[in-house]
Amino acid sequence: MSQQPSVLVVEDEPAQREVLSYNLEAEGFRVLKAENGEDGLLLVQEDQPDIIVLDWMLPNVSGIEVCRRLKMQAETRDIPIIMLSARSEEVDRVRGLETGADDYVIKPYSVIELMARVRTQLRRTRPATVGQKLEYDDIVLDPETHKVFRSENQLKLGPTEFRLLSTFMEKPGRVWSRDQLLDRVWGRDIYVDTRTVDVHIGRLRKALCQFGGDDPVRTVRGAGYALG
C-alpha cells in the first residue's frame, strides 16, 4: 500500500480540487489536498508527496511562491511540481518554469492529458510505481511481474523486502533513514518500530546474496541505509 504514489493537489477552487482528486484516486494515487499555499507547504513538510499539482493563483501565498520555497530547500527540491494556470502568455509560462516548476499546464486543461503528465514526472522520480523496470549493477527488478533477478538468477523476496529494494533502486546512492523507510515502505498510518527496518534489511541482504555476490546494501552509521 505504501508503494502507492502520493500526489498533493493545491487548488483553491473546490470543484477543481475534487475533480482532480477523484481522477487521481481512480488512477491509483493517494491524494493529499490543500486549498491554499500555507496549507500546501505544511502538508509537504508533514507528508512529503511524490508529486505536487499546484495552482498558480492561490490566496495569500501564491503558487509561484510555494514553488520557489520548495525548490530552495534541499529536502523538497526534487519533488516534481506541475503548475496549473489560466495564464497562457509565454512570459508567464517561462516565469513558472524558471521558478522551478517541472511542467506547466494551462487552464482549461484535459484531465486525461494532466494524468499523462503526472505519470511522466513519476516515471522520472519513482519509475517502479508506473511499472518501469529498475536496474542496478547486476540486479533487475520488474514491478509488473513482481520478480527480481541477480545475474539472471531469480531471487526469492518477501513483499516487504521487495518494496525496500524498489525504494533503494529508484535512488541508488541515496541514504534513507529508518523513519524515511518506514514512511515509504510501511506507510505513515501504520505503527512499526524502527528496529523492524533492521530486521527486514537483514532479510533483504540475505535474499540478494542467496546465489553469491557482494552485499550491495550499505549501512551508514547514524544515518541509515543506501544501495551502493
N, C-alpha and C positions, 0 to 999 in steps of 0.2 A: 504493500500500500504506500509506503513512503517513497517508492521509486516513481510514483505518480508525480509528474512535474507540477510545480505551483506557479500560478500567474496572479500578479497583483494588478487589479483594474482600478485606476484612479480617475474617476469621472464624476462630475458634479450633477449631471442630468440623470435623475433616477431611471427614466425609461431606457436611456442608452446603456446605463450601468447594468440593468437587469438583462437586456438583450445580449450584451457581451458575455455576462456571467453564464447565462443559460447555454449559449453556444459553446463556450469554452468547457463547461462541465460536460456537455454532450460529447465533446471531443476527448474526454477523459482527463481533463486538467482539474487540479484542486485550485479553487478560486478564492482569492482574498479581495475584499472590496474596501475602497476608501472614497469618500465624497469630497475631500479637499486635500490640498497639498500637505498640510500639517499631519493629518491622519495617515497619509501615504508614507511620509518619512518615518513616522513612528512604527508603522507596520513593517517597513523594510528592516528596521533595527530589531524588532521582536521576532519576526518570522521571515528570514531572508528568502524572498521568492526566486524562482529560476528565471523569470522574465517579468517585465513591467509594461503594461499598456497604459499610457499616460496622456491625459487630455492637456492641451496647451492652455486653454482658458479656464483657470480654476480660481475660486475666490481666495483672497489674501495672498497665499504663496502660489505663484503661477507654476504651470508645468515646466516651463523653461528653467525656473529657479530650482525646482525639485530635481530636475535632470542635472543641473550644474552641481548642486550639492552632492548628489550621489556619485557623480563621476570624479569628484575631487577626493573622495575617501577611498583608501586602499581596499577596505573590506567590501565595498559595494560597487566599485568602478567597473567590474567585469560583468555585472548583471545587465543583460541586453534590455534596452528601452525602445519601445515603439511609440512614437509621438503621434497623437491624433490631433488634427487641427482643421478648422474651417478656412484657415489662411492658405490660399493656393498660390500666392505670389512666390516666385522663385527666391526672392530675397528672404522670405520667411522660412522657406524650406532649408535654405543654406544656413540660416541662423540656428534652426533647430538641430541640424546635423553638426554644426560647429560647436554647439554646446555639449555635444557628446551623444546625442540620440543615435541609435543604431539603425533606425528606419523611421520614415515619416509618411503617414497616411492621411490623405485629405478627405474631410467630410463633405458630402455623404459618401460613405465607403461601402463596398461589398463585404458582407460578413465572411463569405467564403474566401475572398482574397486576403482578408485580415488573418483568418485562421491559417492560411498557407504561409503568410509572413511570420506568424508566431512559430510555426513548425520549422521554418528556415532558420530562424535565430536559435532555436533549441538544437537544431542539427549541429550547430557550431559549438554550443556550450554544454549540452547534455545529449550527445548523439545516441546513447543507448535508449533513451526514452522515446525516440522516434524510429526505433528498430534498426539502427545502423550498427554494423559490426564494429567491434573495437579490437585493435591490435596493439600489443606492446611486446617488443622483443620477440620471443617465440610463443607468446600466449595470444590466443584468439578467442574472443567472447562474442557469441551470437545471441542477442537478446530475444530474437524472434523464435528460435528453436530452443532457447534456454540451455545451450550447450557451451562448454569451454574446452578448448584443446590447447595442449602444450607440446610443441614439437610433434604435432599430428596425433598425439595420444589424447583420447577423450578423458577428461578429469571428472571425478565424482564430487560434486559440491552440493551442500545443503542450500536451501533458499536464502538464508541469511548470509552465508559465505558468498553466494552468487551476487547478491546486492552489494556487499562490501567490495568485491573485486570490480564490479561495474563502476562503483564510485571512484575507486583508485584509478581505473583505466581511462576514465573520462578526463582526468587531470594528472597524468604521470608527473612525479616530482613534487606535487603539492603536498604539504604536510597538513594532515587532518587531525584536529584534537579529538579526544574521546567524545566530548559533547557534540561536536560537529558531526561525527559519525553516527551518534545516537539519533540526532535530528534527521539526517539524510537516510539512514538505513532502517531505523526502527520507527521513526515518526515522532513528532513533538507531543502527540496526545497519548503516548504510551510511556509509562514509567519503567525504566530499566536502569539498573545500577551500572555505573561506568565500568566496573570490573568485568561485566558481561562482554564488553567490547574486547577486552584482552583475551577472553576465552575463545571468542569467535575468530579473532586474528590468529590465534594458535591453530585453530582448525583449518583456517584458510591456508596458512603456511604449510601444514601437513598435506593438504589436498594438492597444492601447487607443486609439491616436491615428491608426490607419490610415484613418479617414474624417474626420479633423479633430477639433477639440475640445481642451481643455486637458489636460495630463498630470495625472491625479488622484493619482499616487503621489508622496509627499513623502519626500525624503531628510532625515533628522535627523542632523546631523553628530555623529559619536562615539557614536551610539545605534543607528541602523538605519533602518528604513523604515516608513511608515504610509500608509494610504489616507485622503486628506483632511487 
